[in-house]
Amino acid sequence: LLVDLQMPVMDGYAATARIRELEGGLSSKASENSGSACRVPIIALTAHAMASDEQKCKGVGMDAYLTKPLNLEELTKTM
């Protein structure tokens, strides 16, 4: 899932936190039912190029951080 950090209604940080929260609930239910829940890979795609932004992305559960303009080779390698 590619998320921009600046989106209308809910930014990428909040969206990622919510997804991870929902996944936590699914993991609990999967454990109860002896199944397995999957984790959605989330990649930040942003014009923000500060180290603190990347750390914040990782802190809310994003798996990778890419800056705009998007480099297709880098995106492919990240995925």
Backbone torsions as a table, in degrees:
resi	resn	phi	psi	omega
1	LEU	NA	124.9	175.2
2	LEU	-94.7	128.2	177.7
3	VAL	-126.4	137.6	173.7
4	ASP	-87.8	145.7	179.6
5	LEU	-72.0	-27.7	179.8
6	GLN	-112.7	96.3	178.0
7	MET	-123.8	151.9	176.8
8	PRO	-67.9	152.6	177.7
9	VAL	73.8	-58.3	-178.5
10	MET	-139.0	124.5	-179.4
11	ASP	-75.9	171.2	-177.0
12	GLY	-61.6	-33.2	178.5
13	TYR	-64.4	-49.1	-178.7
14	ALA	-66.3	-39.8	179.4
15	ALA	-62.4	-43.8	179.6
16	THR	-64.7	-45.1	179.3
17	ALA	-59.1	-41.1	-179.7
18	ARG	-66.7	-43.0	178.3
19	ILE	-61.0	-45.8	-179.9
20	ARG	-64.1	-35.8	177.1
21	GLU	-63.4	-45.9	179.0
22	LEU	-64.4	-39.0	177.4
23	GLU	-62.5	-36.1	177.8
24	GLY	-60.6	-41.5	177.0
25	GLY	-66.0	-38.4	178.1
26	LEU	-67.1	-38.2	178.9
27	SER	-61.8	-41.3	179.4
28	SER	-62.6	-44.8	-179.7
29	LYS	-68.1	-37.5	179.0
30	ALA	-63.9	-39.8	178.8
31	SER	-62.9	-41.3	179.9
32	GLU	-64.0	-34.2	-177.1
33	ASN	-98.4	11.9	-179.2
34	SER	58.0	27.2	177.0
35	GLY	-105.3	-168.6	176.8
36	SER	-134.2	141.9	177.2
37	ALA	-102.8	148.6	179.2
38	CYS	-102.6	155.6	-179.3
39	ARG	-105.0	125.9	179.8
40	VAL	-75.2	124.1	174.8
41	PRO	-71.7	130.8	-178.1
42	ILE	-122.2	126.9	179.9
43	ILE	-117.8	124.2	175.9
44	ALA	-75.8	134.2	175.6
45	LEU	-126.6	111.5	-169.6
46	THR	-149.9	160.6	173.4
47	ALA	-86.0	-9.9	179.2
48	HIS	-72.6	121.7	-177.3
49	ALA	-120.2	34.9	-179.4
50	MET	-101.1	143.5	178.7
51	ALA	-59.1	-35.1	-179.7
52	SER	-66.3	-32.8	177.0
53	ASP	-66.5	-42.3	178.9
54	GLU	-63.3	-41.8	178.8
55	GLN	-63.6	-40.3	179.1
56	LYS	-64.5	-39.7	177.9
57	CYS	-60.0	-48.0	179.6
58	LYS	-63.9	-35.5	-179.0
59	GLY	-64.1	-31.7	179.4
60	VAL	-91.4	-2.0	174.4
61	GLY	109.9	9.6	175.8
62	MET	-72.8	148.4	-176.3
63	ASP	-91.0	-26.3	-178.9
64	ALA	-152.6	166.9	-174.0
65	TYR	-140.2	117.7	177.9
66	LEU	-124.2	144.5	-179.5
67	THR	-105.9	154.1	175.3
68	LYS	-85.9	150.1	-1.5
69	PRO	-69.2	144.0	-175.0
70	LEU	-69.6	132.1	174.7
71	ASN	-100.2	112.8	-175.2
72	LEU	-58.8	-37.8	178.5
73	GLU	-63.8	-42.0	178.7
74	GLU	-66.3	-40.4	177.4
75	LEU	-61.8	-45.9	179.7
76	THR	-60.2	-44.6	179.5
77	LYS	-63.9	-39.9	-178.9
78	THR	-66.9	-38.6	-178.6
79	MET	-73.2	NA	NA
